[in-house]
Amino acid sequence: MVWDKVKLLGYGFLLGTAGVKILGSKDAKKVYTHVTAAVMRGVDSVVETANVIKENCEDIGAEAKQINERRYAEARAREIEDAKACLAQAEEA
């Protein structure tokens, strides 16, 4: 029973040591480099998309502001016309 645990510990040590050697190899380093490059390309793509979305949102906000200003101006012009009409009716009476 004790020897089984010692064997498992030894196998774990060997696998760990082999894993460190494998992870430190030139081939593994190439893989890490390619994966890192792919992640960087992905980040660039996400940043570019975020910038496009931000610009679109700014454009939408500016257009919405213009629409509201135009509506407020039209409403104000109607109020002025209504007030003039009321004054004209009051003068006639």
C-alpha positions as CSV (number, residue, x, y, z in Angstrom):
1,M,0.0,0.0,0.0
2,V,2.7,2.5,0.9
3,W,4.8,1.4,-2.1
4,D,1.8,2.2,-4.4
5,K,1.8,5.8,-3.0
6,V,5.5,6.1,-3.4
7,K,5.2,4.8,-7.1
8,L,2.5,7.4,-7.8
9,L,4.6,10.1,-6.3
10,G,7.6,9.0,-8.4
11,Y,5.5,8.9,-11.5
12,G,4.1,12.4,-10.8
13,F,7.6,13.7,-10.3
14,L,8.8,12.2,-13.6
15,L,5.8,13.5,-15.4
16,G,6.3,16.9,-13.9
17,T,10.0,17.0,-14.8
18,A,9.2,15.8,-18.4
19,G,6.4,18.5,-18.5
20,V,8.8,21.2,-17.6
21,K,11.3,20.0,-20.2
22,I,8.5,19.9,-22.8
23,L,7.2,23.3,-21.9
24,G,10.7,24.8,-22.0
25,S,11.5,23.3,-25.5
26,K,12.0,25.3,-28.7
27,D,8.9,23.8,-30.2
28,A,6.8,24.9,-27.2
29,K,8.3,28.4,-27.4
30,K,7.3,28.6,-31.1
31,V,3.8,27.6,-30.1
32,Y,3.7,30.2,-27.4
33,T,4.9,32.8,-29.8
34,H,2.3,32.0,-32.4
35,V,-0.5,31.9,-29.8
36,T,0.7,35.3,-28.5
37,A,0.8,36.7,-32.0
38,A,-2.8,35.5,-32.6
39,V,-4.0,37.0,-29.4
40,M,-2.4,40.3,-30.3
41,R,-4.1,40.3,-33.7
42,G,-7.4,39.5,-32.0
43,V,-6.9,42.5,-29.6
44,D,-6.1,44.8,-32.6
45,S,-9.3,43.6,-34.3
46,V,-11.4,44.2,-31.1
47,V,-9.9,47.7,-30.6
48,E,-10.6,48.5,-34.3
49,T,-14.2,47.3,-34.0
50,A,-14.6,49.3,-30.7
51,N,-13.4,52.4,-32.4
52,V,-15.8,52.0,-35.3
53,I,-18.7,51.5,-32.8
54,K,-17.6,54.5,-30.8
55,E,-17.5,56.7,-33.9
56,N,-21.0,55.4,-35.0
57,C,-22.4,56.2,-31.5
58,E,-20.9,59.7,-31.6
59,D,-22.5,60.3,-35.0
60,I,-25.9,58.9,-33.8
61,G,-25.7,61.2,-30.7
62,A,-24.9,64.3,-32.8
63,E,-27.8,63.6,-35.2
64,A,-30.2,62.9,-32.4
65,K,-29.2,66.3,-30.8
66,Q,-29.8,68.0,-34.1
67,I,-33.2,66.4,-34.4
68,N,-34.2,67.5,-30.9
69,E,-32.9,71.0,-31.5
70,R,-35.0,71.2,-34.7
71,R,-38.1,69.9,-32.9
72,Y,-37.6,72.4,-30.0
73,A,-37.2,75.3,-32.5
74,E,-40.3,74.2,-34.4
75,A,-42.3,73.9,-31.2
76,R,-41.1,77.3,-30.1
77,A,-42.1,78.8,-33.5
78,R,-45.6,77.3,-33.1
79,E,-45.9,78.8,-29.6
80,I,-44.9,82.2,-31.0
81,E,-47.4,81.9,-33.8
82,D,-50.2,80.8,-31.4
83,A,-49.3,83.8,-29.1
84,K,-49.5,86.2,-32.1
85,A,-52.8,84.7,-33.1
86,C,-54.2,85.2,-29.6
87,L,-52.9,88.8,-29.5
88,A,-54.5,89.5,-32.8
89,Q,-57.9,88.1,-31.7
90,A,-57.6,90.1,-28.5
91,E,-57.0,93.3,-30.4
92,E,-59.9,92.6,-32.7
93,A,-62.2,92.2,-29.8
